[in-house]
Amino acid sequence: MNLLKTSFLSSIATVIKILTGFIVNKVLALYVGPAGIAQIGQLQNFFSIVSNLSNFSISQGVTKYVSFHGEEEDTQIKYINAAITISFIASLITGLLIIVLHKYLSVLLFRSEKYADIFIYIGIFLILYAVNSILLAAVNGFKKIRKFTLINVTQSFFGLALSILLTVKWELRGAMYAYVLSQTLVLLISIGFLLKEDWVRKIRLRKVDRSILKSYSNYTIMSMIHILTVPVSFIIIRNYITDTLSFDDAGYWQGLTKISDTYLMFITMSLSVYYLPRLSEIKDDLKLKKEIFDGYKLIIPILTVILVAVYFMKDIAILILYSAEFLEMRELFLFQLIGDFFKIASWLISFNMLVKEMTKHVIITELFYSITLTVLSIIFIKMFGLIGVTYAYSLTYFLYFLMVGYMMRHILFLKAN
């Protein structure tokens, strides 16, 4: 299945996810306001951290190795079983720690113990998320894109229904409950679609083979750096905005990043569903270079059209997605969009460092991005106010783009003999 066909199928799921996300954003804007949006952002970043800890961030590794061993079913099952076992153990440990620290975490993220019970539920249900992420990664690796799309669509509608019901009933607390449950109970949906699959019925908790553990360890190290730096950076920046400006300002920035994440889903989902497995299959460096530049030829024009459209329709987007209360964020768009351009441009290159298991390079670039973004955000917020965070974002991703391009120059500038 080529990029265009895969992009079409993944776009179906993405469009539905975006539309359901639009509705959820609108409900949140009406019922919890900018300050509540900021607190939901804190919860989302925290869950991003612990959800990856719950399976040691091996989901991309599962996709790679299931795809790589396409003709070796027994080997594929071994990798999947190992991933399930790792996730089971890691999620139990992570969940227990969250439950023990639930009051501390509530104060750290929300400046109050009022929402401490939310973390107890996260600790209890985390194992469901961990297993679900491995199952979906395996489906992706098997290249069952239609089924992958159908599962994602169903999960999107489930999350929408849950968010509306609980937010309308309990406002901010209900929105938090909905987010946690929509990220975990979706395992039941995946099982419903996959129960008849032969490979699913062969899943067992087994002692993990050392060679498989070693293969996954590179992904764990690389991904852990990402999930322990980027969300932490966002939490630090959001707390800094809250403490020096206001909760509402933190909500404006969160609203902007949510809009950014939403329109970039068209690009990122296609990259994850097609681009990552495709890169994993390529052994020849010249073919790899061609795949990268083919990706640029297709993705960059589409990305540019999306960014220009978003900029000129920003006021309409704010009113549709949020409310007039959020119009102050309109001044933040320009440099956020510039940063998004360099973000995708750099990802087309940096994905290769993941599939080639260039652990050292991934660690360096992730630490550089997170530290630079955090430091520049604090400096620019002090100098320019809230808009400074978008200056920091665009400059950081421009520097990141230059860095990953330099690190992959042996591929990008490779010439045929």
C-alpha positions, 0 to 999 in steps of 0.5 A, spaced: 500 500 500 503 506 497 503 513 501 497 516 497 492 510 499 495 509 506 494 517 507 487 516 504 485 511 509 488 514 515 485 521 513 478 518 514 480 516 521 484 523 522 478 527 519 473 524 524 478 524 530 479 532 528 471 533 528 470 529 534 476 533 537 472 540 535 466 538 539 470 536 545 474 543 545 467 546 544 464 543 550 470 544 554 470 552 552 463 553 554 463 549 560 470 550 563 473 556 560 481 558 558 483 556 566 480 549 565 483 548 558 489 549 561 488 544 567 486 539 562 492 540 558 496 539 564 493 532 565 494 530 558 501 532 558 502 528 565 498 522 562 503 522 556 508 521 560 505 515 564 502 512 559 509 511 555 512 509 562 506 503 562 509 500 556 516 503 556 515 506 550 516 500 545 510 501 541 514 504 535 518 498 536 512 493 535 510 496 529 517 496 526 519 488 528 512 486 526 513 489 519 520 487 519 519 480 520 513 480 515 514 473 513 516 470 519 509 469 523 512 465 529 517 471 530 512 476 530 508 473 535 514 472 540 515 480 539 508 481 540 508 477 547 514 480 549 511 487 548 505 485 552 509 482 558 513 488 558 507 492 558 503 488 564 509 489 568 511 496 567 504 498 567 503 495 574 509 498 577 507 505 574 500 505 576 502 503 583 506 509 584 501 514 581 496 511 586 501 512 592 503 519 590 496 521 588 495 527 592 502 530 591 501 529 583 495 533 584 498 539 587 504 539 582 499 539 576 493 543 579 496 547 585 490 543 589 489 536 592 482 537 589 483 533 583 487 527 587 482 522 586 483 523 578 490 520 579 487 514 583 483 512 577 489 513 572 493 508 576 488 503 576 486 503 569 493 505 566 494 497 564 488 497 559 492 503 555 498 499 555 495 493 552 491 497 547 497 501 545 501 494 543 495 491 540 494 497 535 502 498 534 501 490 532 495 492 527 499 497 524 505 493 523 501 487 520 499 493 515 492 492 516 490 499 515 483 498 514 482 495 520 487 500 524 482 505 521 476 502 523 478 501 530 481 509 531 474 511 528 470 507 533 475 509 539 474 517 537 466 516 537 467 513 544 471 518 547 466 524 544 460 521 547 464 520 554 467 527 554 460 530 552 456 526 558 461 527 563 463 534 562 456 537 561 454 533 568 461 535 572 464 540 568 472 540 569 472 534 574 467 530 569 472 532 563 478 529 567 474 523 568 472 523 561 479 524 558 482 518 563 477 513 561 477 515 554 484 513 554 483 506 557 477 503 556 478 503 549 482 497 550 475 493 550 473 496 543 480 494 540 479 487 543 472 487 539 475 488 533 481 483 534 478 477 537 478 473 531 485 475 529 489 468 529 495 472 532 491 475 538 489 468 540 496 466 540 498 472 545 501 470 552 505 472 558 511 469 557 518 470 559 522 475 555 527 473 550 534 477 551 535 478 544 528 481 543 529 485 550 535 488 547 531 490 540 526 493 544 531 497 549 533 501 543 526 504 542 525 504 550 531 509 551 530 513 545 522 514 546 523 515 554 527 521 552 522 524 548 516 522 553 520 524 559 522 531 556 517 534 551 511 533 556 515 535 562 517 541 558 510 543 557 508 542 564 514 547 566 512 552 561 504 552 563 506 552 570 510 558 569 505 562 565 500 560 570 505 563 576 507 569 572 501 571 568 495 567 569 491 561 568 487 564 563 493 565 559 496 558 560 489 556 557 490 561 551 497 557 549 494 550 551 488 552 546 493 554 541 497 548 541 491 544 541 489 547 534 496 546 532 496 538 534 489 538 530 491 540 523 497 537 524 494 530 525 493 529 517 500 529 516 503 525 523 498 520 522 500 518 515 507 519 517 506 514 523 501 509 519 505 509 512 512 512 513 515 509 519 513 502 517 516 503 510 522 506 512 523 500 517 523 495 510 528 499 506 535 496 507 539 501 501 541 508 503 539 510 496 532 508 496 532 511 503 534 518 501 529 517 495 523 515 500 525 521 504 525 526 498 518 523 496 515 524 502 518 532 502 515 532 495 508 530 497 507 532 504 510 539 504 506 542 499 500 540 503 503 542 509 504 549 506 496 550 504 494 547 511 498 553 514 496 558 510 489 557 510 489 556 518 493 563 518 487 567 514 482 563 518 484 564 525 479 568 528 473 563 525 477 557 527 477 560 534 470 562 535 468 555 532 472 551 536 472 555 542 468 562 544 469 569 543 473 568 550 479 565 547 480 571 541 486 573 545 490 567 542 489 570 535 496 574 536 499 567 537 498 564 531 504 566 526 510 564 529 506 557 532 505 556 524 512 557 522 514 552 528 509 547 525 512 548 518 519 546 521 516 541 526 514 537 520 520 538 516 524 535 521 520 529 523 521 527 515 528 526 517 528 524 524 524 518 523 530 515 520 534 516 526 528 512 530 528 506 525 536 506 524 536 506 532 541 512 532 540 512 540 545 517 541 543 522 536 535 521 538 537 523 545 541 529 543 536 532 539 530 530 544 534 533 550 536 539 545 529 541 543 526 540 550 531 544 554 532 549 548 524 550 548 523 551 556 529 556 557 527 560 551 520 560 553 522 563 560 526 568 557 521 570 551 515 570 556 519 575 561 521 579 555 515 579 550 509 576 554 505 570 552 507 571 545 514 569 547 512 562 548 511 562 540 517 565 538 521 560 542 517 554 539 519 557 532 526 558 533 527 551 537 524 547 531 528 551 526 534 549 530 532 542 531 531 542 523 538 544 522 541 539 527 537 533 524 539 535 517 546 535 519 546 528 523 543 525 517 547 528 512 550 522 510 543 519 507 541 526 505 547 528 500 548 521 498 550 520 491 549 514 487 556 510 484 
